[in-house]
Amino acid sequence: QVRLVESGGGLVQPGGSLRLSCAASGIIFRLYAVGWYRQAPGKQRELVATISSGGSIDYGDSVKGRFTISRDNAQNTVDLRMNSLKPEDTAVYYCNAALPRLTDYWGKGTPVTVSS
């Protein structure tokens, strides 16, 4: 059974930082591209950041320079370090693990609220 479990969401003030973590089980983690997507109320799910099995990284335009994604293949985790948070970063953040063109899996999401 594949499980992706996110943690680290919460309430933070504008300009603050949060670190999200996703723990994967039931897959050969090192073979998968993994990453983070987010969905704000009334909006479509959008890319935040992904990192391929080979270590190539892609960021959504709105988070470039503020967010950093990393993976640990020994621990089967993918982390997202979020700095300089803005109210528009408020969303539910989802972990994703994918074998491109074959399959992908999603976590249940962790909410992030940026507000004073």
N, C-alpha and C positions, 0 to 999 in steps of 0.2 A: 504494500500500500504506500503510495507516494504522499508525503506530507511536506508542506512548506509552512513554517510557523514564523510569523513576524512578531517582533517586539520592539519597544523603544519609543512608540508614539506617545503623544501627550500634548499638553498646552505649553506654549512658549511665547515669550514676548517678541515683538518685532526686533530684528537684529540679533536674536539669540541663536543658539545651536541645539541640534538634536542629533542623535546617532540611532539609526534604525538597523536592526539585525534580522536576518532570515536564516533559520536553520532548516536544512533539507534532510529528508530521509526517504529511503525506498528507491533511490535512483543512483546511478553511477555519476556522482556530482561532477567530476572533472570533465566529463564528456559534454556537459550541457552549457549553453549560453544561459547566464542568469542575470537578473536585473530587477529594476523597480519601475512601476508605473503608478500613476495616481489618477484619482477621479474626484473632482470637486462637485458639489451639488449642482445639478442642472447642466453639467458638462460631460463631454465624452472622456473616456479613459485616455490618458496620454503618456508617452514615454518620459521617464525621468532619466534613467541611466541603465545601460546594459554593459556587460562584460562577457566576451566570448570565451570559449574553452581555451583559446590561445592567448587570451589576455587583452584582446582589442577592446577598446572602450568607446562608447557612444553616449553623449549627453543630449537631453532636450535643450533647445536654445534658451529657454527661460531659466535654466539652472546652471548653465556653463559658468565656471569660475567661482561658484558658491558651493556646489555639491561635489562630493568625491565618492566614487564607488570602489569597493575592493572585495576580493574573494579569497577564501582560505580553503583550498581543496582538501587539506588534512582534516579540518573541522567541519567540512560541508556547510560553510556559511558564506553569505554575501552581506556586506554591510554598506550602509549609505550614511556618510557623514554630511550633514546639512548645516551650513553656516550662513550668516547674514539673512536669516529667514524673514520673509515678507508675508503680509496677510494673504496675498494671492497664492502662497504655497499651501494654504489650508486645503486639505483633501484627505481622502482615505488612500493610503499608500499600500500597494500590492506587490508582493514578491512573485516573480515569474522564473520558471526554469524551462528551457526549450531546446529541443533538437530541431534545428531549422528544417521546415518542410515535412517534418515527421510528427511531432507531438509537442505539446507544452502543458505546463501545470501552473496553477495559481494558488496562492495562499488566500486566506480569508480577509486579509487587510488589517492595517492598524491606522487609527485616525491621528492626524496631526492638525492641531489648531494653532494658528499664529495670531495672537490678539493681545492687546494691552488691557 
